[in-house]
Amino acid sequence: MDASGKPIPVGGKSVKLPTIGWVRTYEGLPHTTCKSITISRTADSWFIALAYEQDRVPTVKPHDVVGVDLGVKELATLSTGVVFPNPKHYKTNLEKLRRLSIRFARKSFGSNNRYKAKIQLAKHHARVANLRKDTIHQITTFLCKNHAKIVVEDLNVSGMLAFHKLAQVIADCGFHELKRQLEYKAKKFGCEIIIASRWFPSSKTCSNCGHIQDMPLKERTYNCGSCGHSMDRDLNAAINLSRLASS
């Protein structure tokens, strides 16, 4: 909603919305003005979202460049050797989601119990989504605060989801959300995001000699057929991505 283009003052734990009036919030809002406010509902909770201008807060970067290899087994492997495991929140909570779905389906249409079961299911879906977002926030904040240049590959997520055996796990990774967060946090913390082409053979190239060879997905270690170099395939790909920043 908007106030016909007029600035809407916000601040503290209450906000005056057009046509609605004063509304209290659970958390304190920044003292600022905005032109529009979005109100949404998830499960049985209401949320208010607003956009406002904020000064950049550049941080001291211990590392000039980092390559980020995204994957299913490890959510993110950095060229510096840091690894962020994939917690697989959806898979972990899948059994409870199934139970709640069955309970919801068995309730009579229009009954109060069906409504309660619907809210329970929606709350658990929201919890899984929030856990996934929290994990991605931790990764993206760490990257943007500590690295001047971040090289990340441009994944064809829609094409990857076509593989039914891996579709559920890939969707649970939240690659699109990770890229979205990197883009706006880069402006906030003063770093540069470099998107590598999806055709760049980061996993197939030897980070030691540059030799290119096929790498089936089941092989987790890169063994170069030219120089004999051996390294974890994800770390090898991340190192290759990091070198694109200087090319």
N, C-alpha and C positions, 0 to 999 in steps of 0.2 A: 504494500500500500504506500501511497505518497500523499503529500499535502499540496497537490497542484503545483509542484515545483518549489514550494516554500521549504526552507531548511527546518528540520525537525531537531530540536535540542534533546539530547539524552545525557544521562549521568546519574550515578548513584544506583539505588535499587528500585527505581520506579521510572516509568516513561509515559508520556502523554501521547497516545496514538490518535490519529484522525478518526472521527466518528465513534471510536470505542471509549476514549477517555483514558484515565490513569490506570496503568497496569503495573503491578509489582513483579520484580524479577528475583530469582533465587540468588544470582550472582550480581555483583556490582558492575555497572556499565561505565565505560570511559566517558569523561566529560567532554563532549564534542557535539558537532551537528552533522546531520546527514540528510540526503534528499529523499531517500526511500528506505523502508523497513519491510523485511519479509518475515511473516509468521508461518510456521509449519508445525505439523503434529506428527510425532513418531510414537506408535503404541498409545499409551495414555499420558504422554508428556508433550508439552507445548514448548516451542523454541522460537526465539526472536533473533534475526540475523540483520546486521547493518554493515555498511561499508563506509569507511572514512579514511582520510589521508593521514599518514603517519611518517615521521622522519625515519630515514634509514639508520640502522644501528650496526655499522660495519664492525666486525670482530677481527682480532689478530689471528692470522691463518698460519698454523704450524707447518702446513704442507702447501706447496705451490700447485701441484696437480695430483689428481686421483682419478683412476679409472674404476668404473663400477660395472661389474658383471652381474646381471640379474638372472636368477634361476629358480627352479622349483625345489631342489634339494636344499640349497642355501639361498635364502631370499636375496642377499646381496653380498658379493665378495669384492673387497677393495684391493687395489694394487699395492696398498701399504701393508697388506696381510691381515687386516681386520675383516672378520666374517660375522655376518648377521644371519643366524639360523632362521629357517622358516617355521614359525610356531604352528601353522596349519590350524587356525582357530575354527574354521568351519568343520573340518574333519573331526576335531576333538569334541565339538558340541553336536555332531550329527545325530547321535543316538537320542539325545534329549529332544532335539528338533523333531525327530520322527515320532517320538512318543506324544509330544504336544500336538503334532499334526493329526495323529490318529484320534486323540481325545477330542480335538475340535471337530473332526469329521463325523464323529458319532453322536454329537449333540443335536437335539431337535432344532429345526429351522425356526428362527424368531424367538427362541427361548433366552432367558437371562443367563443360563449356564453356558450357552453357545457363545454369547457375547464375552463372558468371563474367559472362556477358553481361547477365544480369538485374541483378547488382550494379552494373555499369557504367552501365546505363540509369537505375537508381534514384539513383545518385550524381549524375548529370547533372541529373535532375529536381530533386533536393535543392539543387544549386548554383543553378539558376535561381530557385527559391523563396527561397533565402537572399539572392540579389542583389536581388530585389523587396522583401523585408522590410527590407534595409539601406537602400534608397532611401526607403522610407516612414518608417523610424526617423529618418533625417536630417531629413525634412520636419517630422514631428510634434514632434521635439525642438526644432527651430528655432522653430516656432510657439508652443509652450507656454513656452519660456524667455523669449521676447521680446515677448509680447503678453498684456495683461491680459484681454481679451475676444476670443474667436475665434468668428466666425459662419461656419458651414459649411452647405451645403444638404443636405437629406435626399433622397438620390438613390434612385430605384426601380431598384436594380441588377438584380433578377430580371426586371423588365419590359424593361430595356435589353438584357439578354442574349437576349431573344426576337428581336432584329434580327440575323440570322445573319451579315450582312456585317461587323458591328462586334463580334460576340460575343467573338471571340478577343482583340481589342485591349482591350475593356472588362474582360474577365476578367484580363488581364495587368496592369491598372492597380491592382487590389487596393483598391478603394474601401472595402469593408467593413473590411479590416484597418486602413486609415488612420483610419477613424472609431473603431475599437476602441482603437487606440493613443492617439488624442487624449483619449478619455474617462479612461483611467487616468493618463496623464501630466499631465492638467489638475489632478488631485488632488495629484500629486507636486510640481509646480512652482507651484501656487497661482494658477491662472487659471480663467476661466469659459468653458465651451463653450455656444454658443447654436446650436440646430439650426433652420434656416429651413425652412418648409413646402415640400414638393416642388412645390406649386402656385404658389409665389411667382414672378412673372415677372421674374427677375433679368436674363435675357438679352434680354428684350423691352422693358425699360424704359430710357428715356434717363436717364443719371445726371446730366444737366445741367438738364433741364426736367421730367422725369417723364412724358413722352409714351410711350405703349405702342404698339408695332407688331410685326408678325410678323417673325421672324428665322430664315430657313431655315438649316440646319446648314452649308451650303456657304459662306455669307457670313461671313467672318472679321472684317469691320470693321462696326461699328455706325454707320450714317449716319441721324441723326434726321430724320424727315420734317417735324418741326414747327419746331425751332430750327436745324437744319443742323449740329448737333454731330456730330463724327466721332471715333471712338475704337475701339481694339481691342475686340472683343466680349467677350473673357474679362475684361479689365481693367474694362470697363463693368459687367459682372455682379458682379465682386468688390466694386466701390465700392457698388453697390446693396445687396449683402449686408451690408456693414459698417455701413450706416445703420440696419439693423434693431436694432442694439445699443442705440440711443437712443430707439427708438420704443416 
